[in-house]
Amino acid sequence: MATSETGEVTGTKDKDYNIIWFTEQCLSNALRLESYVQDAERDGDSELADFFRRAQAESRKGAEQGKEHLRKRLAG
């Protein structure tokens, strides 16, 4: 019988864990996309490099929003 973890094992409620996970994934994605931008630039594909830059900007935006939610929750 499987049960889902609701914070009893980790000590972190699902909603808090989820925002932490989301923020980490956005930051990780922004780092990964930097490699993709460099690969595209090295191959002279400015269209693809711009695409990855836009995606990277969205990941940074998500990370900033996640960090703001964490700040509010940690302060309160």
N, CA, C and O atoms as CSV, one atom per row, in Angstrom:
chain,resi,resn,atom,element,x,y,z
A,1,MET,N,N,0.844,-1.168,0.000
A,1,MET,CA,C,0.000,0.000,0.000
A,1,MET,C,C,0.893,1.236,0.000
A,1,MET,O,O,1.617,1.483,0.965
A,2,ALA,N,N,0.843,2.005,-1.072
A,2,ALA,CA,C,1.678,3.197,-1.215
A,2,ALA,C,C,0.931,4.424,-0.703
A,2,ALA,O,O,-0.260,4.598,-0.963
A,3,THR,N,N,1.636,5.252,0.014
A,3,THR,CA,C,1.068,6.523,0.454
A,3,THR,C,C,1.983,7.630,-0.032
A,3,THR,O,O,3.184,7.424,-0.208
A,4,SER,N,N,1.412,8.802,-0.248
A,4,SER,CA,C,2.278,9.891,-0.693
A,4,SER,C,C,2.816,10.644,0.512
A,4,SER,O,O,2.169,10.735,1.555
A,5,GLU,N,N,3.984,11.164,0.344
A,5,GLU,CA,C,4.690,11.896,1.402
A,5,GLU,C,C,4.063,13.280,1.517
A,5,GLU,O,O,4.011,14.015,0.531
A,6,THR,N,N,3.594,13.642,2.686
A,6,THR,CA,C,2.945,14.942,2.881
A,6,THR,C,C,3.703,15.806,3.871
A,6,THR,O,O,3.132,16.714,4.475
A,7,GLY,N,N,4.976,15.527,4.037
A,7,GLY,CA,C,5.788,16.322,4.931
A,7,GLY,C,C,6.151,15.609,6.216
A,7,GLY,O,O,6.981,16.095,6.985
A,8,GLU,N,N,5.546,14.475,6.453
A,8,GLU,CA,C,5.841,13.750,7.683
A,8,GLU,C,C,7.245,13.165,7.671
A,8,GLU,O,O,7.914,13.136,8.704
A,9,VAL,N,N,7.693,12.702,6.521
A,9,VAL,CA,C,9.034,12.116,6.416
A,9,VAL,C,C,10.093,13.197,6.286
A,9,VAL,O,O,11.114,13.156,6.972
A,10,THR,N,N,9.855,14.168,5.407
A,10,THR,CA,C,10.866,15.202,5.139
A,10,THR,C,C,10.800,16.368,6.107
A,10,THR,O,O,11.783,17.089,6.276
A,11,GLY,N,N,9.659,16.561,6.742
A,11,GLY,CA,C,9.491,17.723,7.601
A,11,GLY,C,C,9.157,18.985,6.828
A,11,GLY,O,O,9.150,20.080,7.390
A,12,THR,N,N,8.880,18.834,5.536
A,12,THR,CA,C,8.538,19.970,4.674
A,12,THR,C,C,7.211,19.678,4.000
A,12,THR,O,O,7.072,18.669,3.310
A,13,LYS,N,N,6.245,20.547,4.194
A,13,LYS,CA,C,4.936,20.353,3.567
A,13,LYS,C,C,5.083,20.324,2.055
A,13,LYS,O,O,5.978,20.955,1.492
A,14,ASP,N,N,4.193,19.582,1.406
A,14,ASP,CA,C,4.242,19.454,-0.054
A,14,ASP,C,C,4.321,20.795,-0.761
A,14,ASP,O,O,5.160,20.974,-1.643
A,15,LYS,N,N,3.462,21.745,-0.392
A,15,LYS,CA,C,3.435,23.026,-1.102
A,15,LYS,C,C,4.761,23.758,-0.959
A,15,LYS,O,O,5.198,24.416,-1.903
A,16,ASP,N,N,5.410,23.662,0.192
A,16,ASP,CA,C,6.704,24.308,0.383
A,16,ASP,C,C,7.795,23.565,-0.389
A,16,ASP,O,O,8.645,24.184,-1.031
A,17,TYR,N,N,7.763,22.251,-0.319
A,17,TYR,CA,C,8.717,21.443,-1.076
A,17,TYR,C,C,8.577,21.744,-2.560
A,17,TYR,O,O,9.574,21.895,-3.266
A,18,ASN,N,N,7.344,21.832,-3.029
A,18,ASN,CA,C,7.103,22.053,-4.456
A,18,ASN,C,C,7.701,23.376,-4.936
A,18,ASN,O,O,8.282,23.431,-6.020
A,19,ILE,N,N,7.566,24.433,-4.150
A,19,ILE,CA,C,8.111,25.732,-4.582
A,19,ILE,C,C,9.635,25.703,-4.525
A,19,ILE,O,O,10.297,26.321,-5.358
A,20,ILE,N,N,10.190,24.999,-3.560
A,20,ILE,CA,C,11.650,24.837,-3.498
A,20,ILE,C,C,12.129,24.065,-4.726
A,20,ILE,O,O,13.092,24.463,-5.381
A,21,TRP,N,N,11.454,22.966,-5.029
A,21,TRP,CA,C,11.825,22.145,-6.190
A,21,TRP,C,C,11.707,22.960,-7.475
A,21,TRP,O,O,12.618,22.943,-8.304
A,22,PHE,N,N,10.596,23.673,-7.649
A,22,PHE,CA,C,10.373,24.471,-8.844
A,22,PHE,C,C,11.488,25.495,-9.037
A,22,PHE,O,O,12.016,25.647,-10.138
A,23,THR,N,N,11.841,26.191,-7.967
A,23,THR,CA,C,12.879,27.219,-8.036
A,23,THR,C,C,14.216,26.604,-8.428
A,23,THR,O,O,14.933,27.147,-9.269
A,24,GLU,N,N,14.547,25.483,-7.825
A,24,GLU,CA,C,15.815,24.803,-8.148
A,24,GLU,C,C,15.830,24.369,-9.606
A,24,GLU,O,O,16.851,24.503,-10.280
A,25,GLN,N,N,14.726,23.859,-10.094
A,25,GLN,CA,C,14.668,23.406,-11.486
A,25,GLN,C,C,14.812,24.574,-12.458
A,25,GLN,O,O,15.477,24.447,-13.486
A,26,CYS,N,N,14.198,25.702,-12.140
A,26,CYS,CA,C,14.343,26.890,-12.995
A,26,CYS,C,C,15.803,27.343,-13.047
A,26,CYS,O,O,16.320,27.663,-14.117
A,27,LEU,N,N,16.461,27.369,-11.891
A,27,LEU,CA,C,17.866,27.774,-11.843
A,27,LEU,C,C,18.742,26.789,-12.608
A,27,LEU,O,O,19.634,27.190,-13.356
A,28,SER,N,N,18.482,25.509,-12.417
A,28,SER,CA,C,19.239,24.475,-13.125
A,28,SER,C,C,19.041,24.588,-14.635
A,28,SER,O,O,19.990,24.444,-15.405
A,29,ASN,N,N,17.814,24.846,-15.047
A,29,ASN,CA,C,17.525,24.990,-16.464
A,29,ASN,C,C,18.237,26.201,-17.059
A,29,ASN,O,O,18.739,26.134,-18.181
A,30,ALA,N,N,18.283,27.308,-16.315
A,30,ALA,CA,C,18.988,28.496,-16.807
A,30,ALA,C,C,20.462,28.190,-17.035
A,30,ALA,O,O,21.051,28.645,-18.015
A,31,LEU,N,N,21.055,27.419,-16.129
A,31,LEU,CA,C,22.460,27.029,-16.308
A,31,LEU,C,C,22.642,26.137,-17.528
A,31,LEU,O,O,23.562,26.343,-18.319
A,32,ARG,N,N,21.776,25.155,-17.682
A,32,ARG,CA,C,21.865,24.221,-18.805
A,32,ARG,C,C,21.705,24.966,-20.126
A,32,ARG,O,O,22.422,24.698,-21.090
A,33,LEU,N,N,20.762,25.898,-20.160
A,33,LEU,CA,C,20.518,26.636,-21.401
A,33,LEU,C,C,21.713,27.485,-21.812
A,33,LEU,O,O,21.888,27.770,-22.997
A,34,GLU,N,N,22.535,27.891,-20.856
A,34,GLU,CA,C,23.750,28.635,-21.208
A,34,GLU,C,C,24.641,27.793,-22.103
A,34,GLU,O,O,25.230,28.312,-23.052
A,35,SER,N,N,24.748,26.507,-21.818
A,35,SER,CA,C,25.530,25.598,-22.669
A,35,SER,C,C,24.924,25.504,-24.060
A,35,SER,O,O,25.643,25.469,-25.059
A,36,TYR,N,N,23.597,25.463,-24.121
A,36,TYR,CA,C,22.922,25.371,-25.415
A,36,TYR,C,C,23.144,26.630,-26.239
A,36,TYR,O,O,23.337,26.555,-27.452
A,37,VAL,N,N,23.117,27.783,-25.585
A,37,VAL,CA,C,23.383,29.044,-26.278
A,37,VAL,C,C,24.795,29.007,-26.861
A,37,VAL,O,O,24.999,29.344,-28.028
A,38,GLN,N,N,25.756,28.601,-26.053
A,38,GLN,CA,C,27.144,28.558,-26.506
A,38,GLN,C,C,27.326,27.571,-27.663
A,38,GLN,O,O,28.059,27.852,-28.611
A,39,ASP,N,N,26.659,26.420,-27.583
A,39,ASP,CA,C,26.735,25.441,-28.676
A,39,ASP,C,C,26.191,26.035,-29.973
A,39,ASP,O,O,26.807,25.899,-31.030
A,40,ALA,N,N,25.044,26.688,-29.888
A,40,ALA,CA,C,24.442,27.278,-31.085
A,40,ALA,C,C,25.321,28.380,-31.656
A,40,ALA,O,O,25.495,28.478,-32.871
A,41,GLU,N,N,25.882,29.223,-30.765
A,41,GLU,CA,C,26.767,30.286,-31.238
A,41,GLU,C,C,28.015,29.711,-31.900
A,41,GLU,O,O,28.461,30.215,-32.930
A,42,ARG,N,N,28.575,28.664,-31.316
A,42,ARG,CA,C,29.772,28.039,-31.885
A,42,ARG,C,C,29.490,27.502,-33.286
A,42,ARG,O,O,30.369,27.499,-34.147
A,43,ASP,N,N,28.243,27.043,-33.507
A,43,ASP,CA,C,27.872,26.524,-34.823
A,43,ASP,C,C,27.339,27.609,-35.751
A,43,ASP,O,O,26.921,27.319,-36.872
A,44,GLY,N,N,27.353,28.869,-35.282
A,44,GLY,CA,C,26.918,29.980,-36.117
A,44,GLY,C,C,25.412,30.065,-36.308
A,44,GLY,O,O,24.947,30.681,-37.267
A,45,ASP,N,N,24.644,29.459,-35.415
A,45,ASP,CA,C,23.189,29.454,-35.533
A,45,ASP,C,C,22.594,30.479,-34.569
A,45,ASP,O,O,22.191,30.141,-33.456
A,46,SER,N,N,22.545,31.736,-35.013
A,46,SER,CA,C,22.076,32.811,-34.145
A,46,SER,C,C,20.585,32.687,-33.842
A,46,SER,O,O,20.138,33.095,-32.770
A,47,GLU,N,N,19.819,32.137,-34.763
A,47,GLU,CA,C,18.385,31.950,-34.521
A,47,GLU,C,C,18.161,30.998,-33.340
A,47,GLU,O,O,17.345,31.272,-32.460
A,48,LEU,N,N,18.881,29.895,-33.331
A,48,LEU,CA,C,18.750,28.940,-32.241
A,48,LEU,C,C,19.313,29.499,-30.941
A,48,LEU,O,O,18.748,29.271,-29.871
A,49,ALA,N,N,20.419,30.225,-31.026
A,49,ALA,CA,C,20.992,30.854,-29.831
A,49,ALA,C,C,19.993,31.831,-29.215
A,49,ALA,O,O,19.841,31.872,-27.994
A,50,ASP,N,N,19.313,32.614,-30.044
A,50,ASP,CA,C,18.297,33.554,-29.544
A,50,ASP,C,C,17.124,32.813,-28.905
A,50,ASP,O,O,16.597,33.239,-27.877
A,51,PHE,N,N,16.721,31.707,-29.518
A,51,PHE,CA,C,15.649,30.884,-28.955
A,51,PHE,C,C,16.022,30.410,-27.553
A,51,PHE,O,O,15.220,30.507,-26.624
A,52,PHE,N,N,17.248,29.895,-27.405
A,52,PHE,CA,C,17.687,29.420,-26.092
A,52,PHE,C,C,17.832,30.573,-25.097
A,52,PHE,O,O,17.565,30.393,-23.909
A,53,ARG,N,N,18.245,31.737,-25.555
A,53,ARG,CA,C,18.323,32.907,-24.663
A,53,ARG,C,C,16.942,33.294,-24.136
A,53,ARG,O,O,16.789,33.623,-22.959
A,54,ARG,N,N,15.937,33.253,-25.018
A,54,ARG,CA,C,14.570,33.570,-24.577
A,54,ARG,C,C,14.087,32.534,-23.566
A,54,ARG,O,O,13.463,32.883,-22.564
A,55,ALA,N,N,14.372,31.280,-23.826
A,55,ALA,CA,C,13.992,30.221,-22.893
A,55,ALA,C,C,14.722,30.413,-21.560
A,55,ALA,O,O,14.142,30.213,-20.492
A,56,GLN,N,N,15.982,30.797,-21.633
A,56,GLN,CA,C,16.774,31.031,-20.425
A,56,GLN,C,C,16.181,32.200,-19.627
A,56,GLN,O,O,16.111,32.135,-18.400
A,57,ALA,N,N,15.765,33.240,-20.298
A,57,ALA,CA,C,15.160,34.388,-19.622
A,57,ALA,C,C,13.877,33.976,-18.902
A,57,ALA,O,O,13.605,34.452,-17.801
A,58,GLU,N,N,13.091,33.098,-19.514
A,58,GLU,CA,C,11.866,32.614,-18.873
A,58,GLU,C,C,12.198,31.759,-17.649
A,58,GLU,O,O,11.498,31.827,-16.639
A,59,SER,N,N,13.255,30.961,-17.733
A,59,SER,CA,C,13.674,30.164,-16.579
A,59,SER,C,C,14.143,31.060,-15.441
A,59,SER,O,O,13.839,30.805,-14.276
A,60,ARG,N,N,14.876,32.099,-15.780
A,60,ARG,CA,C,15.313,33.060,-14.756
A,60,ARG,C,C,14.104,33.743,-14.116
A,60,ARG,O,O,14.062,33.942,-12.902
A,61,LYS,N,N,13.130,34.096,-14.943
A,61,LYS,CA,C,11.912,34.732,-14.444
A,61,LYS,C,C,11.193,33.796,-13.468
A,61,LYS,O,O,10.766,34.226,-12.396
A,62,GLY,N,N,11.062,32.528,-13.836
A,62,GLY,CA,C,10.430,31.558,-12.950
A,62,GLY,C,C,11.196,31.410,-11.647
A,62,GLY,O,O,10.594,31.312,-10.577
A,63,ALA,N,N,12.521,31.393,-11.732
A,63,ALA,CA,C,13.345,31.284,-10.531
A,63,ALA,C,C,13.159,32.493,-9.625
A,63,ALA,O,O,13.057,32.347,-8.407
A,64,GLU,N,N,13.114,33.677,-10.207
A,64,GLU,CA,C,12.911,34.882,-9.402
A,64,GLU,C,C,11.547,34.874,-8.725
A,64,GLU,O,O,11.420,35.266,-7.565
A,65,GLN,N,N,10.541,34.431,-9.443
A,65,GLN,CA,C,9.204,34.350,-8.853
A,65,GLN,C,C,9.187,33.313,-7.731
A,65,GLN,O,O,8.588,33.543,-6.680
A,66,GLY,N,N,9.836,32.184,-7.950
A,66,GLY,CA,C,9.920,31.161,-6.918
A,66,GLY,C,C,10.648,31.663,-5.687
A,66,GLY,O,O,10.225,31.399,-4.561
A,67,LYS,N,N,11.744,32.388,-5.894
A,67,LYS,CA,C,12.494,32.932,-4.759
A,67,LYS,C,C,11.657,33.937,-3.983
A,67,LYS,O,O,11.740,34.001,-2.756
A,68,GLU,N,N,10.854,34.719,-4.687
A,68,GLU,CA,C,9.989,35.686,-4.014
A,68,GLU,C,C,8.953,34.971,-3.150
A,68,GLU,O,O,8.700,35.375,-2.015
A,69,HIS,N,N,8.363,33.920,-3.685
A,69,HIS,CA,C,7.407,33.139,-2.883
A,69,HIS,C,C,8.095,32.552,-1.654
A,69,HIS,O,O,7.524,32.555,-0.564
A,70,LEU,N,N,9.305,32.053,-1.822
A,70,LEU,CA,C,10.043,31.496,-0.682
A,70,LEU,C,C,10.343,32.578,0.355
A,70,LEU,O,O,10.196,32.342,1.555
A,71,ARG,N,N,10.761,33.762,-0.097
A,71,ARG,CA,C,11.036,34.865,0.830
A,71,ARG,C,C,9.813,35.180,1.682
A,71,ARG,O,O,9.915,35.326,2.900
A,72,LYS,N,N,8.667,35.283,1.038
A,72,LYS,CA,C,7.435,35.602,1.772
A,72,LYS,C,C,7.106,34.521,2.789
A,72,LYS,O,O,6.717,34.828,3.915
A,73,ARG,N,N,7.258,33.271,2.405
A,73,ARG,CA,C,6.920,32.180,3.305
A,73,ARG,C,C,7.913,32.051,4.448
A,73,ARG,O,O,7.529,31.724,5.571
A,74,LEU,N,N,9.173,32.303,4.175
A,74,LEU,CA,C,10.183,32.185,5.225
A,74,LEU,C,C,10.117,33.350,6.203
A,74,LEU,O,O,10.453,33.204,7.378
A,75,ALA,N,N,9.686,34.495,5.716
A,75,ALA,CA,C,9.591,35.674,6.580
A,75,ALA,C,C,8.347,35.618,7.470
A,75,ALA,O,O,8.317,36.210,8.549
A,76,GLY,N,N,7.326,34.902,7.007
A,76,GLY,CA,C,6.052,34.907,7.714
A,76,GLY,C,C,5.931,33.790,8.645
A,76,GLY,O,O,4.910,33.655,9.318
